[in-house]
Amino acid sequence: MKKYIALIVLALVGLTSCEEDLLVYDTPEGFIQLSAETGTITEDTTDPIITQVLLGTGTNESGVSVSFTVTSSDPSRFVVTPATGTIDIPAGEFSADISITPVDNVAADGDLDVVIELSSGNSLPIGIGGEGNFNTSRTITIVDNDCPVDINAFVGTFTVFENFTDGVNAPSGLVDFFGESYQVEMALQPGDASGTKVVVTNSAGFNTYLPDGTVFQFLACSGAILIEGGDPVVAEFAVLVTDGSSYDESIGELQVTGELGPQFGPYQFTFTRQ
């Protein structure tokens, strides 16, 4: 009989010991936390990345208003919804969504970390179990999809080679028909934070090839060139309806191709740094 009593005592002691190791959350009013702590999204995606605000316990009979902050080194590169820094979990619901939608720019400005954090002054305790330690913030990385370009390779004086590439006018250029000569200067566009734009002006003593003030933007990842303002008028003669462009930083050269007006045929111009 004594052996049975000893076994019961040991069992009770063991049960008490295990219960002491259990983590019990005593938060009958509920607590709030965020979904997974990290996430990645590329800046050219049109779909936002979602962070859920979760109500951990409670019945939520009247709804919960949750305050949060969003911080980064460049807020212009994304849109937060809701933008107010407050989100409501409606009555009867246990989650609400904060969305981050990236802004696709053409600047090689690197990856960006965006931190979403629950505010400490919320009406409910924050973090898993209301302990304030885990799932109170989430870091989202917006991955830059733009490639760097050595814009200084396109600063200076450039020779102009232009010609028709097919049709009855090939291989002559406007310089042959008009007896003109072309040369241009290219300089960094003032105030351009992207580091991808140059302004074109015609060199003194040469004929006008492109309108002064024409802006080229180098689309680094695609290797193409955007001409701001649309298709240019070349040699004060006709609009070049562009259909392709490319550049080579190693030699400071760019090329644009297209149709010169509706009747003159395929045409191209190439600028090469002197």
C-alpha positions as CSV (number, residue, x, y, z in Angstrom):
1,M,0.0,0.0,0.0
2,K,2.9,2.4,0.8
3,K,4.3,1.8,-2.7
4,Y,1.0,2.9,-4.4
5,I,0.9,6.1,-2.3
6,A,4.5,6.9,-3.2
7,L,3.7,6.5,-6.9
8,I,0.7,8.9,-6.7
9,V,2.9,11.5,-4.9
10,L,5.5,11.3,-7.6
11,A,2.9,11.6,-10.3
12,L,1.5,14.7,-8.7
13,V,5.0,16.2,-8.4
14,G,5.7,15.5,-12.1
15,L,2.4,17.1,-13.2
16,T,3.1,20.2,-11.1
17,S,6.6,20.5,-12.6
18,C,5.2,20.4,-16.2
19,E,2.5,22.9,-15.5
20,E,5.2,25.4,-14.3
21,D,6.8,25.2,-17.8
22,L,3.7,26.1,-19.7
23,L,3.3,29.7,-21.0
24,V,-0.2,30.8,-20.4
25,Y,-1.5,34.1,-21.8
26,D,-4.0,35.8,-19.5
27,T,-5.3,38.5,-21.9
28,P,-9.1,38.1,-21.9
29,E,-9.6,41.4,-23.7
30,G,-7.4,40.3,-26.6
31,F,-4.1,41.4,-28.2
32,I,-3.0,42.5,-31.6
33,Q,0.0,41.3,-33.7
34,L,1.2,41.5,-37.3
35,S,1.6,38.6,-39.7
36,A,5.1,37.3,-40.8
37,E,8.0,39.5,-40.0
38,T,9.6,39.9,-43.4
39,G,8.6,40.1,-47.0
40,T,10.0,41.1,-50.5
41,I,8.4,42.7,-53.5
42,T,9.9,44.1,-56.7
43,E,9.2,47.7,-57.5
44,D,7.6,47.0,-60.9
45,T,4.9,44.7,-59.6
46,T,1.3,46.0,-59.7
47,D,0.1,43.8,-56.9
48,P,0.6,45.1,-53.3
49,I,2.2,43.1,-50.6
50,I,-0.2,42.6,-47.7
51,T,0.5,42.7,-44.0
52,Q,-2.3,41.4,-41.8
53,V,-3.1,43.0,-38.4
54,L,-4.4,40.1,-36.3
55,L,-6.6,40.1,-33.2
56,G,-5.3,37.3,-31.1
57,T,-8.1,36.5,-28.7
58,G,-11.4,37.9,-27.6
59,T,-14.8,38.1,-29.2
60,N,-14.5,41.5,-30.9
61,E,-18.1,42.5,-30.4
62,S,-17.6,46.2,-31.1
63,G,-14.6,46.4,-33.4
64,V,-11.0,47.4,-32.7
65,S,-9.1,50.4,-34.0
66,V,-5.3,49.8,-34.4
67,S,-2.6,52.4,-34.9
68,F,0.6,51.7,-36.8
69,T,3.6,53.5,-38.3
70,V,5.3,53.0,-41.6
71,T,8.9,54.2,-41.9
72,S,11.6,54.2,-44.7
73,S,14.3,56.3,-46.1
74,D,12.2,57.3,-49.1
75,P,8.4,57.3,-48.7
76,S,8.0,58.4,-52.4
77,R,8.8,54.9,-53.6
78,F,5.6,53.2,-52.3
79,V,2.0,53.8,-51.3
80,V,0.5,52.7,-48.0
81,T,-3.2,51.7,-47.6
82,P,-4.7,52.9,-45.3
83,A,-2.5,56.0,-45.4
84,T,-3.9,57.4,-42.1
85,G,-1.8,55.1,-39.8
86,T,-5.0,53.7,-38.4
87,I,-6.9,50.5,-39.4
88,D,-10.1,49.1,-38.1
89,I,-10.8,45.4,-37.5
90,P,-14.6,45.3,-37.8
91,A,-16.8,43.8,-35.2
92,G,-16.9,40.0,-35.6
93,E,-13.7,40.0,-37.6
94,F,-10.2,39.1,-36.4
95,S,-7.9,40.6,-39.1
96,A,-7.4,43.6,-41.4
97,D,-5.0,44.3,-44.2
98,I,-2.3,46.9,-44.6
99,S,-1.0,47.1,-48.2
100,I,2.3,48.4,-49.6
101,T,2.2,49.1,-53.3
102,P,5.6,50.0,-54.8
103,V,6.1,52.9,-57.2
104,D,8.0,51.9,-60.3
105,N,10.5,54.6,-61.1
106,V,13.4,54.6,-63.6
107,A,16.1,55.5,-61.0
108,A,18.8,53.0,-60.0
109,D,18.3,53.9,-56.3
110,G,18.8,50.4,-54.8
111,D,16.6,48.3,-52.6
112,L,14.4,49.9,-50.0
113,D,13.4,48.6,-46.5
114,V,9.9,49.6,-45.3
115,V,9.1,48.9,-41.7
116,I,5.5,48.5,-40.5
117,E,5.2,48.7,-36.7
118,L,2.3,48.6,-34.3
119,S,2.1,51.6,-32.1
120,S,2.7,51.1,-28.4
121,G,-0.3,53.3,-27.4
122,N,-2.9,51.0,-28.8
123,S,-5.9,50.1,-26.7
124,L,-4.9,46.4,-26.7
125,P,-1.5,45.0,-25.8
126,I,0.7,44.2,-28.9
127,G,2.7,41.2,-29.9
128,I,2.1,37.5,-29.5
129,G,0.2,37.1,-26.3
130,G,0.4,40.9,-25.7
131,E,3.9,40.5,-24.5
132,G,5.2,43.3,-26.8
133,N,8.1,41.2,-28.1
134,F,7.2,39.3,-31.2
135,N,5.2,40.2,-34.4
136,T,5.0,43.9,-33.5
137,S,6.8,45.0,-36.6
138,R,7.4,43.7,-40.2
139,T,10.1,44.7,-42.6
140,I,9.3,44.7,-46.3
141,T,12.1,45.0,-48.9
142,I,11.2,46.7,-52.2
143,V,13.7,45.4,-54.7
144,D,15.0,47.9,-57.2
145,N,14.5,46.7,-60.8
146,D,16.6,49.5,-62.4
147,C,20.2,49.1,-63.4
148,P,22.8,51.8,-62.9
149,V,24.1,53.7,-65.9
150,D,27.4,55.7,-66.2
151,I,25.6,58.9,-67.3
152,N,28.9,60.7,-67.6
153,A,29.7,58.6,-70.6
154,F,27.1,60.7,-72.4
155,V,28.4,64.1,-71.4
156,G,30.5,66.1,-73.8
157,T,30.7,66.8,-77.6
158,F,29.3,64.2,-80.0
159,T,29.6,63.7,-83.7
160,V,26.4,62.9,-85.5
161,F,26.1,60.2,-88.1
162,E,22.7,59.9,-89.8
163,N,21.4,58.1,-92.8
164,F,18.6,56.3,-94.5
165,T,19.0,52.6,-93.9
166,D,16.7,51.3,-96.7
167,G,14.7,52.5,-99.7
168,V,15.7,54.8,-102.6
169,N,17.4,57.3,-100.3
170,A,19.8,54.8,-98.7
171,P,22.6,55.0,-97.7
172,S,22.6,58.8,-97.9
173,G,21.6,61.1,-95.1
174,L,20.0,64.5,-94.7
175,V,23.5,66.0,-94.6
176,D,24.0,64.9,-98.2
177,F,20.7,66.3,-99.4
178,F,20.8,69.6,-97.5
179,G,24.6,70.2,-97.5
180,E,24.5,70.7,-93.8
181,S,26.8,69.6,-90.9
182,Y,25.7,68.4,-87.5
183,Q,27.3,68.2,-84.1
184,V,25.8,68.2,-80.6
185,E,26.7,68.9,-77.0
186,M,25.2,66.8,-74.2
187,A,25.1,67.8,-70.5
188,L,23.5,66.4,-67.4
189,Q,20.0,67.6,-66.9
190,P,19.8,70.1,-64.0
191,G,17.9,68.7,-61.0
192,D,17.8,65.1,-62.3
193,A,17.9,63.0,-59.2
194,S,17.8,59.7,-61.2
195,G,21.2,60.2,-62.8
196,T,19.8,59.0,-66.1
197,K,19.1,62.2,-68.1
198,V,21.1,64.5,-70.5
199,V,20.1,67.6,-72.3
200,V,21.0,68.0,-76.0
201,T,22.0,71.3,-77.6
202,N,23.5,71.9,-81.1
203,S,27.1,72.9,-81.2
204,A,27.9,76.5,-82.1
205,G,28.7,76.8,-85.8
206,F,26.7,73.7,-86.8
207,N,23.3,73.3,-88.2
208,T,20.3,72.3,-86.0
209,Y,19.9,68.6,-85.8
210,L,17.6,68.1,-82.8
211,P,15.7,71.0,-81.1
212,D,17.9,72.5,-78.3
213,G,16.7,71.2,-74.9
214,T,15.8,67.8,-76.2
215,V,16.2,65.4,-73.2
216,F,17.4,61.8,-73.5
217,Q,16.7,59.4,-70.6
218,F,18.7,56.2,-70.5
219,L,16.5,53.2,-69.4
220,A,19.3,51.3,-67.9
221,C,17.9,47.8,-67.5
222,S,16.4,47.6,-71.0
223,G,19.4,49.4,-72.7
224,A,17.0,51.8,-74.4
225,I,16.6,55.5,-74.6
226,L,13.5,57.5,-73.9
227,I,13.2,60.9,-75.7
228,E,11.1,63.2,-73.5
229,G,8.3,65.0,-75.3
230,G,7.9,62.2,-77.9
231,D,9.3,61.6,-81.3
232,P,11.7,64.4,-82.4
233,V,11.9,66.5,-85.5
234,V,15.3,66.0,-87.1
235,A,17.2,68.6,-89.0
236,E,14.1,70.8,-88.9
237,F,12.8,68.6,-91.6
238,A,10.5,65.8,-90.4
239,V,9.4,63.8,-87.4
240,L,11.4,60.6,-86.7
241,V,8.8,58.1,-85.6
242,T,11.2,56.0,-83.4
243,D,11.0,52.3,-83.2
244,G,14.2,51.4,-81.5
245,S,17.2,52.7,-79.5
246,S,20.3,51.5,-77.9
247,Y,23.5,52.8,-76.3
248,D,27.0,51.7,-75.4
249,E,28.6,53.3,-72.3
250,S,32.0,51.9,-73.0
251,I,32.4,54.0,-76.1
252,G,29.9,56.8,-75.3
253,E,27.7,56.0,-78.2
254,L,23.9,56.0,-78.7
255,Q,21.6,55.1,-81.7
256,V,18.0,55.8,-82.5
257,T,16.1,54.2,-85.4
258,G,12.7,54.7,-87.0
259,E,10.7,56.0,-89.9
260,L,11.4,59.6,-91.1
261,G,8.0,60.8,-91.9
262,P,5.4,58.7,-93.8
263,Q,7.3,58.7,-97.2
264,F,11.0,58.9,-96.7
265,G,11.8,55.4,-95.3
266,P,13.8,53.9,-92.5
267,Y,16.3,56.2,-90.9
268,Q,18.8,56.3,-88.0
269,F,21.1,58.6,-86.1
270,T,24.1,57.8,-84.1
271,F,25.8,60.1,-81.6
272,T,29.5,59.2,-80.7
273,R,31.4,61.1,-78.1
274,Q,34.5,62.8,-79.4
